[in-house]
Amino acid sequence: MKNIEAIIREDRLDAVRRALEEVGINGMTITEVFGRGQQRGAGAQISSKRANFIPKLRLDVVCHDQDYQIAVQAIIRAARTGKIGDGKIFIWNVDEAIRIRTGETGEPVV
């Protein structure tokens, strides 16, 4: 199993969700985050507590190994604007998954 963590623009969420659903990926978690990349938050209009940090969304998707490349391509296609700040994608292996309700483990949980 793979975990895909994508940091995306807030306004691209609906497009990314639809793109993932079109390729059969329905499960995802969204978190509001603040961050900065190479632009170091240039142009950020945030309170002084978060100066130079830009609001983004963190999208987490856990999928089967054979599906992750399709999911990544869907995210890229839907999230890309071609401008600085489009985001990043990080991928790592998931060793185990457990469904809390049933105690079921492994790939069927995803």
Secondary structure as UniProt FT lines:
FT   STRAND          2..8
FT   HELIX           10..12
FT   HELIX           13..22
FT   TURN            23..24
FT   STRAND          29..35
FT   TURN            38..43
FT   HELIX           48..50
FT   TURN            51..52
FT   STRAND          54..63
FT   HELIX           65..67
FT   HELIX           68..79
FT   TURN            84..85
FT   STRAND          87..93
FT   TURN            100..102
FT   HELIX           107..109
//
